[in-house]
Amino acid sequence: MKRAICRWRLGVGAAAALALGVTAAWGVTIFGRVQEFVVPTRNAFPHMPAADAAGIIWFTQADGNKIGRFDPATKAFKEYPIPTPASRPVGITVARDGAIWFVEMQGNKVGRLDPQTGRITEFDLPSPRGGPNTAAFDRNGTLWFTLMSGNKIGRLDPQTGRITEYPVPTSDSSPYGLGIDSKGTVWFCEFTGHKIGRLDPHNGQIDEFATPTPQSGPRRMAVDAQDRIWFTMYHAHKLSRFDPRSQNFTEWTAPSAPKSGPYAIVLDREGYVFFSEFDANTLVEFNPQTERFRTFRLPTLAAGVRNVTLDPQGYLWFAASHANTLGKLE
């Protein structure tokens, strides 16, 4: 996120913005701004945002069965209906060529949207009822994704459309969040397996690492510049970091525990960690150097922030499923 976070502009923002209370580690409350933009389709359930190179925000509408596009410069929305009815799109990511890729949890497909033409192409998964959830590209342009219901990790070659699936060793582990390190290794959260998984893209071997806290519910993850894995533990109400070299976990109790529900997570360019507390309706900044938290309370009650992203300028955007909005912290 843009460092200094403006160091949060003091006072009340413009009419289009809402006041956002920030409780710092030293107890001072600062007022910044959060802007919220209502999605045109009612009850669309915006699930995940992703920013392209131009700063356009693309997002999935899980209940609206559309891919949304929002231009921050013009404040204009555009929506693209998905051909498969009731497909429930959730995960979304942007390819290097600017194409928008997404996964359909109920449609059991992977989709590609051409931003120039608006055309959507869909790829059927080999296994029925796979329930794809989260997707990300590796450095070679290969798309990887989790299959939450199918208990597998998927791989799609955009050049051929070929899909390969890799079963997770732990049964009913519910693979959820996914990240890829600098070497191309695929990492994923096992939401009900309470483990972190590692897939070797060269041979498909999967290794698993159980979290120290039992019944932790690892949800989403992000990889830092040192290839350490940061992830949220929804049931344990903690932020965690896994170091692949030492295979050690470090855990921090979230500020709003035991009513926190850490969910979405992203790292900014300086290594600061931002995550949402779904149950507490907050966004949290964590400084790995000082190990201090700052909690930003959202103005819309029960907003339902499941995913966040950073735009090219470093600003934080979030999808608020229950509020039916996109939000930006300034």
GIKA-V211127 format. One record per helix or strand. SS is the DSSP state (h for helix, s for strand). FROM is the first residue (numbers start at 1). TO is the last residue. Records with the same first field share a line. If there is no record, write none. Layout:
# GIKA-V211127
SS = FROM-TO, FROM-TO
This chain:
# GIKA-V211127
h = 3-7
s = 17-23, 29-38, 46-51, 57-61, 66-71, 76-81, 89-94, 100-104, 109-113, 120-124, 132-137, 143-147, 152-156, 163-167, 175-180, 186-190, 195-199, 206-210, 218-223, 229-233, 238-243, 248-253, 262-267, 273-277, 282-287, 292-297, 305-310, 316-320, 325-329
